[in-house]
Amino acid sequence: TMKKERKVAELNQALSSFTDEEKKYAEAEIKAFNEDPFSVEINSITTKIEAASYRKMREDQKTQNSEINSIKDEFDGIISAVDPIHKDDSSIEDFDDCFA
């Protein structure tokens, strides 16, 4: 019916800003909506996608942060192995004293 087509067009419009990967988060809801557009709220679909996308972004960020921390730890380990007397408060003046 015309009403059903209008609802489907409304959903497609609401989903247009999401990537295919993001739409997969609400695949079941989208399928249910397409079968019966009056059984599922468009808001519930977009909210589910946004929540899942946000969760994934947070997880990716945590992974990235732990990778950065492990690289930093590794680097700190290398520096202390190369220069055992390396001090955090060493400055350019200390460096110049070596040549005084």
VOLO-774244 format. One line per 5 residues: number of its first residue (from 1); their letters; for each residue z, x negated, y of N, C-alpha, C. Coordinates in Angstrom, 3 decimals. Layout:
NUM	a	Z,X,Y,Z,X,Y,Z,X,Y; ...
% end
This chain:
1	tmkke	0.000,-0.832,-1.195,0.000,0.000,0.000,0.000,-0.874,1.255; -0.279,-0.243,2.348,-0.343,-0.939,3.631,1.026,-1.529,3.993; 2.075,-0.747,3.727,3.434,-1.173,4.041,3.801,-2.431,3.251; 3.426,-2.439,1.970,3.715,-3.575,1.089,2.982,-4.821,1.589; 1.704,-4.657,1.940,0.908,-5.784,2.449,1.506,-6.337,3.735
6	rkvae	2.004,-5.442,4.567,2.600,-5.871,5.828,3.863,-6.704,5.565; 4.677,-6.279,4.585,5.887,-7.022,4.225,5.531,-8.412,3.684; 4.492,-8.474,2.828,4.064,-9.750,2.251,3.578,-10.677,3.367; 2.822,-10.123,4.312,2.335,-10.914,5.448,3.517,-11.420,6.281; 4.528,-10.577,6.413,5.740,-10.932,7.154,6.445,-12.121,6.482
11	lnqal	6.537,-12.070,5.144,7.161,-13.165,4.401,6.348,-14.443,4.566; 5.029,-14.336,4.409,4.169,-15.521,4.538,4.337,-16.162,5.908; 4.459,-15.331,6.925,4.691,-15.817,8.288,6.035,-16.550,8.352; 7.060,-15.948,7.757,8.401,-16.545,7.774,8.434,-17.865,7.002; 7.590,-17.981,5.979,7.576,-19.186,5.144,6.632,-20.264,5.664
16	ssftd	5.844,-19.934,6.675,4.797,-20.859,7.131,5.338,-22.199,7.631; 6.593,-22.220,8.077,7.150,-23.481,8.587,7.729,-24.368,7.480; 7.762,-23.851,6.250,8.320,-24.620,5.132,7.229,-25.316,4.330; 7.573,-26.456,3.741,6.633,-27.163,2.868,6.637,-26.489,1.495; 5.636,-26.812,0.675,5.582,-26.260,-0.681,6.820,-26.666,-1.469
21	eekky	7.254,-27.912,-1.263,8.446,-28.402,-1.969,9.666,-27.558,-1.597; 9.795,-27.239,-0.312,10.926,-26.430,0.150,10.853,-25.010,-0.408; 9.642,-24.456,-0.481,9.480,-23.090,-0.996,9.920,-22.986,-2.449; 9.847,-24.107,-3.182,10.267,-24.096,-4.593,11.740,-23.745,-4.742; 12.554,-24.030,-3.724,13.987,-23.715,-3.787,14.221,-22.214,-3.964
26	aeaei	13.291,-21.404,-3.472,13.448,-19.948,-3.546,12.303,-19.312,-4.331; 11.754,-20.079,-5.259,10.604,-19.627,-6.048,10.838,-18.259,-6.699; 11.993,-18.095,-7.343,12.295,-16.839,-8.042,12.354,-15.668,-7.061; 12.992,-15.895,-5.913,13.116,-14.835,-4.908,11.755,-14.464,-4.328; 10.918,-15.481,-4.086,9.583,-15.231,-3.529,8.755,-14.419,-4.526
31	kafne	8.853,-14.790,-5.800,8.120,-14.077,-6.857,8.587,-12.617,-6.910; 9.898,-12.415,-6.897,10.464,-11.063,-6.931,10.009,-10.263,-5.716; 9.979,-10.930,-4.568,9.548,-10.267,-3.333,8.094,-9.821,-3.447; 7.229,-10.724,-3.939,5.809,-10.391,-4.057,5.573,-9.227,-5.015; 6.430,-9.116,-6.049,6.311,-7.990,-6.976,6.807,-6.705,-6.325
36	dpfsv	7.902,-6.800,-5.581,8.463,-5.631,-4.897,9.087,-6.058,-3.574; 8.280,-6.035,-2.507,8.724,-6.525,-1.194,9.951,-5.818,-0.629; 10.315,-4.676,-1.222,11.456,-3.946,-0.664,12.746,-4.258,-1.425; 12.638,-5.128,-2.445,13.814,-5.448,-3.264,14.538,-6.698,-2.765; 13.858,-7.514,-1.975,14.440,-8.776,-1.517,14.286,-8.889,-0.004
41	einsi	15.364,-9.288,0.659,15.306,-9.487,2.109,14.614,-10.813,2.427; 13.723,-10.809,3.407,13.052,-12.043,3.833,14.102,-13.068,4.283; 15.122,-12.591,5.006,16.198,-13.486,5.470,16.871,-14.225,4.331; 17.095,-13.522,3.214,17.796,-14.175,2.101,16.941,-15.290,1.520; 15.627,-15.131,1.572,14.718,-16.172,1.068,14.740,-17.382,1.998
46	ttkie	14.564,-17.148,3.290,14.521,-18.273,4.232,15.875,-18.979,4.307; 16.962,-18.212,4.222,18.300,-18.811,4.252,18.513,-19.705,3.045; 18.067,-19.247,1.872,18.226,-20.051,0.658,17.451,-21.364,0.785; 16.227,-21.285,1.313,15.409,-22.494,1.480,16.085,-23.454,2.460; 16.548,-22.917,3.581,17.192,-23.767,4.591,18.448,-24.434,4.035
51	aasyr	19.255,-23.685,3.297,20.486,-24.235,2.728,20.165,-25.335,1.719; 19.192,-25.088,0.856,18.816,-26.076,-0.160,18.220,-27.319,0.497; 17.395,-27.119,1.517,16.789,-28.248,2.235,17.868,-29.090,2.898; 18.841,-28.420,3.494,19.934,-29.124,4.170,20.744,-29.938,3.160; 21.060,-29.303,2.018,21.803,-30.007,0.960,21.055,-31.245,0.498
56	kmred	19.739,-31.099,0.281,18.928,-32.228,-0.186,18.926,-33.341,0.864; 18.799,-32.955,2.129,18.790,-33.933,3.215,20.111,-34.709,3.237; 21.233,-33.992,3.063,22.553,-34.634,3.047,22.666,-35.598,1.868; 22.164,-35.178,0.694,22.221,-36.040,-0.488,21.375,-37.286,-0.283; 20.167,-37.102,0.276,19.283,-38.242,0.541,19.955,-39.212,1.502
61	qktqn	20.634,-38.650,2.503,21.329,-39.471,3.496,22.449,-40.276,2.838; 23.224,-39.627,1.945,24.303,-40.328,1.233,23.736,-41.461,0.400; 22.650,-41.182,-0.311,22.004,-42.196,-1.143,21.563,-43.360,-0.276; 20.919,-43.041,0.841,20.429,-44.068,1.756,21.594,-44.899,2.297; 22.682,-44.228,2.685,23.848,-44.946,3.212,24.447,-45.872,2.168
66	seins	24.535,-45.413,0.913,25.131,-46.280,-0.104,24.204,-47.448,-0.418; 22.887,-47.226,-0.317,21.946,-48.337,-0.512,22.114,-49.364,0.603; 22.248,-48.891,1.833,22.437,-49.787,2.978,23.741,-50.566,2.812; 24.814,-49.872,2.402,26.103,-50.547,2.201,26.026,-51.600,1.114; 25.303,-51.307,0.026,25.235,-52.295,-1.052,24.402,-53.494,-0.611
71	ikdef	23.370,-53.268,0.199,22.576,-54.387,0.731,23.462,-55.228,1.658; 24.263,-54.552,2.483,25.161,-55.254,3.404,26.189,-56.076,2.618; 26.778,-55.472,1.579,27.753,-56.195,0.744,27.112,-57.424,0.116; 25.884,-57.226,-0.375,25.163,-58.329,-1.008,24.927,-59.444,0.017; 24.496,-59.047,1.211,24.223,-60.001,2.282,25.501,-60.750,2.667
76	dgiis	26.604,-59.993,2.830,27.894,-60.618,3.159,28.297,-61.607,2.073; 28.042,-61.246,0.823,28.346,-62.130,-0.299,27.546,-63.411,-0.232; 26.270,-63.288,0.098,25.393,-64.462,0.205,25.867,-65.354,1.348; 26.160,-64.741,2.492,26.613,-65.506,3.657,27.899,-66.266,3.337; 28.869,-65.595,2.697,30.129,-66.298,2.417,29.933,-67.370,1.353
81	avdpi	28.948,-67.205,0.466,28.661,-68.245,-0.528,27.998,-69.451,0.137; 27.098,-69.180,1.082,26.382,-70.248,1.780,27.310,-70.949,2.761; 28.139,-70.168,3.437,29.024,-70.716,4.470,30.448,-70.228,4.216; 31.192,-70.898,3.323,32.526,-70.420,2.955,33.500,-70.355,4.126; 33.276,-71.131,5.180,34.210,-71.087,6.309,33.704,-70.175,7.424
86	hkdds	32.707,-69.362,7.114,32.161,-68.399,8.071,33.265,-67.445,8.517; 33.494,-67.389,9.838,34.505,-66.474,10.356,33.810,-65.373,11.141; 34.384,-64.171,11.070,33.795,-63.048,11.790,33.859,-63.240,13.294; 34.868,-64.002,13.751,35.028,-64.168,15.193,34.327,-65.427,15.709; 33.494,-66.042,14.857,32.801,-67.246,15.329,31.838,-66.851,16.444
91	siedf	31.752,-67.705,17.442,30.900,-67.391,18.578,29.996,-68.579,18.865; 29.166,-68.441,19.863,28.246,-69.515,20.228,29.014,-70.763,20.677; 30.161,-70.581,21.355,30.953,-71.737,21.798,31.386,-72.574,20.589; 31.855,-71.894,19.523,32.261,-72.604,18.301,31.092,-73.430,17.785; 29.920,-72.835,17.842,28.725,-73.499,17.339,28.431,-74.745,18.177
96	ddcfa	28.565,-74.604,19.500,28.324,-75.735,20.403,29.316,-76.870,20.162; 30.576,-76.538,19.813,31.601,-77.555,19.550,31.181,-78.503,18.434; 30.385,-78.001,17.509,29.935,-78.841,16.388,29.119,-80.027,16.897; 28.483,-79.850,18.044,27.595,-80.896,18.564,28.229,-81.661,19.718; 29.499,-81.368,20.028,30.172,-82.008,21.165,30.472,-83.468,20.864
% end
